[in-house]
């Protein structure tokens, strides 16, 4: 799974051809760590339809503040350079897939 930063967010997420699921995460966040294997699996299985990336909120305050992210983990789906969906909190893979169905 790719990590993005303030510096490459524009290129990796806004300019992406596929829809992009961004996890706004932090090292100190247990639910974020819990989502790691789920997101890795999702990235592997849906890689042809969805790009999955992580952004560390502590290291990348510009992007975090620009999208008004206050809770971790926050998931945002970007399509065509625009955020089209936002979800907060850890969830099982099946539920995450259900919530992403309308944007894939």
GROMACS elastic network, one bead per residue, 0.5 to 0.9 nm:
[ bonds ]
;  ai    aj funct       b0    kb
    1    39     6  0.76962   500
    1    40     6  0.59583   500
    1    43     6  0.66689   500
    1    44     6  0.85567   500
    1    51     6  0.86697   500
    1    52     6  0.63307   500
    1    53     6  0.58542   500
    1    54     6  0.73970   500
    2    51     6  0.87009   500
    2    52     6  0.69422   500
    2    54     6  0.63716   500
    2    55     6  0.88941   500
    3    52     6  0.89888   500
    3    53     6  0.55160   500
    3    55     6  0.58804   500
    3    56     6  0.79290   500
    4     7     6  0.79539   500
    4     8     6  0.61327   500
    4     9     6  0.58055   500
    4    12     6  0.70707   500
    4    13     6  0.83160   500
    4    22     6  0.88224   500
    4    53     6  0.65198   500
    4    54     6  0.60278   500
    4    55     6  0.52691   500
    4    56     6  0.79407   500
    4    60     6  0.88797   500
    5     8     6  0.54144   500
    5     9     6  0.56358   500
    5    54     6  0.86366   500
    5    55     6  0.61179   500
    5    56     6  0.74899   500
    5    59     6  0.76824   500
    5    60     6  0.58802   500
    5    63     6  0.79789   500
    6     9     6  0.53996   500
    6    10     6  0.79507   500
    6    55     6  0.84157   500
    6    59     6  0.84036   500
    6    60     6  0.53215   500
    6    61     6  0.75744   500
    6    62     6  0.62007   500
    6    63     6  0.56534   500
    6    64     6  0.85862   500
    7    10     6  0.74860   500
    7    11     6  0.85933   500
    7    60     6  0.85911   500
    8    11     6  0.53491   500
    8    12     6  0.59339   500
    8    13     6  0.81395   500
    9    12     6  0.52078   500
    9    13     6  0.54256   500
    9    14     6  0.67917   500
    9    15     6  0.86379   500
    9    55     6  0.87120   500
    9    63     6  0.76979   500
   10    13     6  0.56966   500
   10    15     6  0.61360   500
   10    16     6  0.86910   500
   10    81     6  0.84397   500
   11    14     6  0.60488   500
   11    15     6  0.50103   500
   11    16     6  0.69479   500
   12    15     6  0.61022   500
   12    16     6  0.58233   500
   12    20     6  0.87295   500
   12    53     6  0.86822   500
   13    16     6  0.52231   500
   13    17     6  0.87732   500
   13    18     6  0.89329   500
   13    19     6  0.83448   500
   13    20     6  0.61655   500
   13    21     6  0.85898   500
   13    22     6  0.80543   500
   13    51     6  0.85666   500
   13    53     6  0.83469   500
   13    78     6  0.70225   500
   13    79     6  0.85976   500
   13    81     6  0.69425   500
   14    17     6  0.88186   500
   14    20     6  0.84924   500
   14    78     6  0.71304   500
   14    79     6  0.78133   500
   14    80     6  0.69235   500
   14    82     6  0.70089   500
   14    83     6  0.89998   500
   15    80     6  0.74173   500
   15    81     6  0.60826   500
   16    19     6  0.71422   500
   16    20     6  0.72610   500
   16    51     6  0.83163   500
   16    78     6  0.88216   500
   16    79     6  0.80573   500
   16    80     6  0.74642   500
   16    81     6  0.73947   500
   17    20     6  0.86570   500
   17    79     6  0.81648   500
   17    80     6  0.73685   500
   18    48     6  0.81816   500
   18    49     6  0.63414   500
   18    50     6  0.57265   500
   18    51     6  0.63244   500
   18    78     6  0.87707   500
   18    79     6  0.70319   500
   18    80     6  0.80715   500
   18   104     6  0.89461   500
   19    49     6  0.72159   500
   19    50     6  0.52947   500
   19    51     6  0.62680   500
   19    52     6  0.87341   500
   19    77     6  0.67091   500
   19    78     6  0.56318   500
   19    80     6  0.72867   500
   19    81     6  0.86924   500
   19   103     6  0.75262   500
   19   104     6  0.70819   500
   20    50     6  0.57726   500
   20    52     6  0.57603   500
   20    53     6  0.72721   500
   20    76     6  0.79976   500
   20    77     6  0.54601   500
   20    78     6  0.51078   500
   20    79     6  0.65514   500
   21    50     6  0.70727   500
   21    51     6  0.61468   500
   21    53     6  0.62549   500
   21    54     6  0.83545   500
   21    75     6  0.66162   500
   21    76     6  0.57126   500
   21    78     6  0.65448   500
   22    51     6  0.84460   500
   22    52     6  0.61115   500
   22    54     6  0.55221   500
   22    55     6  0.69129   500
   22    74     6  0.80569   500
   22    75     6  0.55348   500
   22    76     6  0.51995   500
   22    77     6  0.62466   500
   22    78     6  0.77513   500
   23    32     6  0.83897   500
   23    39     6  0.87060   500
   23    52     6  0.78582   500
   23    53     6  0.63279   500
   23    55     6  0.61191   500
   23    56     6  0.84338   500
   23    72     6  0.85234   500
   23    73     6  0.63934   500
   23    74     6  0.58044   500
   23    76     6  0.66839   500
   23    77     6  0.89573   500
   24    32     6  0.84824   500
   24    53     6  0.88610   500
   24    54     6  0.60508   500
   24    56     6  0.60953   500
   24    57     6  0.60655   500
   24    64     6  0.74985   500
   24    69     6  0.75987   500
   24    71     6  0.85052   500
   24    72     6  0.64282   500
   24    73     6  0.55738   500
   24    74     6  0.51515   500
   24    75     6  0.62592   500
   24    76     6  0.79959   500
   25    28     6  0.87705   500
   25    29     6  0.71890   500
   25    32     6  0.57680   500
   25    33     6  0.83431   500
   25    54     6  0.66799   500
   25    55     6  0.59629   500
   25    56     6  0.50216   500
   25    57     6  0.58749   500
   25    58     6  0.84356   500
   25    71     6  0.88728   500
   25    72     6  0.57017   500
   25    73     6  0.52293   500
   25    74     6  0.71755   500
   25    75     6  0.88903   500
   26    29     6  0.53966   500
   26    30     6  0.86918   500
   26    32     6  0.67911   500
   26    33     6  0.83377   500
   26    55     6  0.81453   500
   26    56     6  0.52767   500
   26    57     6  0.58830   500
   26    58     6  0.65579   500
   26    59     6  0.87904   500
   26    72     6  0.70993   500
   26    73     6  0.77882   500
   27    30     6  0.79065   500
   27    32     6  0.77338   500
   27    33     6  0.74725   500
   27    56     6  0.76687   500
   27    58     6  0.85569   500
   28    32     6  0.83724   500
   28    33     6  0.85559   500
   29    32     6  0.52618   500
   29    33     6  0.65582   500
   29    34     6  0.88497   500
   29    72     6  0.68344   500
   29    73     6  0.77001   500
   30    33     6  0.51286   500
   30    34     6  0.62130   500
   30    35     6  0.88012   500
   31    35     6  0.63541   500
   31    36     6  0.90000   500
   31    72     6  0.76740   500
   31    73     6  0.68583   500
   31    89     6  0.73155   500
   31    90     6  0.56167   500
   31    91     6  0.88503   500
   32    35     6  0.51796   500
   32    36     6  0.67347   500
   32    72     6  0.67104   500
   32    73     6  0.53626   500
   32    74     6  0.88976   500
   32    89     6  0.82674   500
   32    90     6  0.68824   500
   33    36     6  0.52830   500
   33    37     6  0.82021   500
   34    37     6  0.70251   500
   34    38     6  0.77649   500
   34    90     6  0.74381   500
   35    38     6  0.51506   500
   35    39     6  0.60613   500
   35    40     6  0.85394   500
   35    73     6  0.84303   500
   35    90     6  0.62953   500
   35    91     6  0.75746   500
   35    92     6  0.81973   500
   35    93     6  0.86393   500
   36    39     6  0.53334   500
   36    40     6  0.61457   500
   36    41     6  0.86280   500
   37    40     6  0.50309   500
   37    41     6  0.60765   500
   37    42     6  0.84826   500
   38    41     6  0.52468   500
   38    42     6  0.61483   500
   38    43     6  0.86354   500
   38    91     6  0.89047   500
   38    92     6  0.74193   500
   38    93     6  0.57453   500
   39    43     6  0.59560   500
   39    44     6  0.84840   500
   39    52     6  0.71282   500
   39    53     6  0.86068   500
   39    93     6  0.79309   500
   40    43     6  0.51041   500
   40    44     6  0.62381   500
   40    45     6  0.86933   500
   40    52     6  0.80794   500
   41    44     6  0.51298   500
   41    45     6  0.61306   500
   41    46     6  0.84134   500
   41    93     6  0.86174   500
   42    45     6  0.51820   500
   42    46     6  0.57023   500
   42    47     6  0.75698   500
   42    50     6  0.86331   500
   42    52     6  0.77414   500
   42    93     6  0.76598   500
   42    97     6  0.82936   500
   43    46     6  0.54733   500
   43    47     6  0.50974   500
   43    48     6  0.88221   500
   43    50     6  0.71305   500
   43    51     6  0.65480   500
   43    52     6  0.54797   500
   43    53     6  0.85268   500
   44    47     6  0.54189   500
   44    48     6  0.87247   500
   45    48     6  0.80405   500
   46    49     6  0.54270   500
   46    50     6  0.55954   500
   46    51     6  0.78358   500
   46    52     6  0.89113   500
   47    50     6  0.52190   500
   47    51     6  0.59299   500
   47    52     6  0.78213   500
   48    51     6  0.78314   500
   49   104     6  0.65402   500
   50   104     6  0.69981   500
   55    58     6  0.89124   500
   55    59     6  0.82434   500
   55    60     6  0.71473   500
   55    63     6  0.86219   500
   55    64     6  0.83516   500
   56    59     6  0.55300   500
   56    60     6  0.60751   500
   56    61     6  0.86029   500
   56    64     6  0.86093   500
   57    60     6  0.51296   500
   57    61     6  0.58681   500
   57    62     6  0.88313   500
   57    63     6  0.80518   500
   57    64     6  0.58067   500
   57    65     6  0.89087   500
   57    69     6  0.84936   500
   57    72     6  0.86667   500
   58    61     6  0.62085   500
   58    64     6  0.85649   500
   60    63     6  0.60894   500
   60    64     6  0.64269   500
   60    65     6  0.88245   500
   61    65     6  0.58651   500
   61    66     6  0.83041   500
   62    65     6  0.53604   500
   62    66     6  0.60137   500
   62    67     6  0.87989   500
   63    67     6  0.63595   500
   63    68     6  0.84865   500
   63    69     6  0.87354   500
   64    67     6  0.56262   500
   64    68     6  0.61652   500
   64    69     6  0.54210   500
   64    70     6  0.81178   500
   65    69     6  0.62412   500
   65    70     6  0.83656   500
   66    69     6  0.79442   500
   67    83     6  0.88412   500
   69    72     6  0.79497   500
   69    74     6  0.68940   500
   70    74     6  0.80611   500
   71    74     6  0.61169   500
   71    88     6  0.68444   500
   71    89     6  0.77238   500
   72    75     6  0.85968   500
   72    88     6  0.69788   500
   72    89     6  0.65231   500
   72    90     6  0.84910   500
   73    87     6  0.85175   500
   73    88     6  0.59985   500
   73    89     6  0.52590   500
   73    90     6  0.65067   500
   74    86     6  0.71090   500
   74    87     6  0.57801   500
   74    89     6  0.62012   500
   74    90     6  0.83980   500
   75    85     6  0.80851   500
   75    86     6  0.56186   500
   75    87     6  0.50600   500
   75    88     6  0.61474   500
   75    89     6  0.79897   500
   76    83     6  0.64574   500
   76    84     6  0.74757   500
   76    85     6  0.55984   500
   76    87     6  0.64638   500
   76    88     6  0.87368   500
   77    82     6  0.82569   500
   77    83     6  0.56329   500
   77    84     6  0.57207   500
   77    85     6  0.51159   500
   77    86     6  0.64652   500
   77    87     6  0.88166   500
   77   100     6  0.83163   500
   77   103     6  0.78562   500
   78    81     6  0.58705   500
   78    82     6  0.51438   500
   78    84     6  0.56751   500
   78    85     6  0.73077   500
   79    82     6  0.54709   500
   79    83     6  0.64682   500
   79    84     6  0.65048   500
   79   103     6  0.80570   500
   80    83     6  0.84086   500
   83    86     6  0.75743   500
   84   103     6  0.79145   500
   85   100     6  0.85263   500
   85   103     6  0.81071   500
   87    99     6  0.87167   500
   88    91     6  0.89776   500
   90    96     6  0.89628   500
   91    94     6  0.82807   500
   91    95     6  0.64323   500
   91    96     6  0.63249   500
   92    95     6  0.54786   500
   92    96     6  0.62776   500
   92    97     6  0.87654   500
   93    97     6  0.61116   500
   93    98     6  0.86044   500
   94    97     6  0.51903   500
   94    98     6  0.63011   500
   94    99     6  0.87632   500
   95    99     6  0.62094   500
   95   100     6  0.86010   500
   96    99     6  0.51179   500
   96   100     6  0.61911   500
   96   101     6  0.86801   500
   97   100     6  0.50300   500
   97   101     6  0.60800   500
   98   101     6  0.52380   500
   98   102     6  0.81593   500
   99   102     6  0.71259   500
   99   103     6  0.84401   500
  100   103     6  0.55229   500
  100   104     6  0.63320   500
  101   104     6  0.54827   500
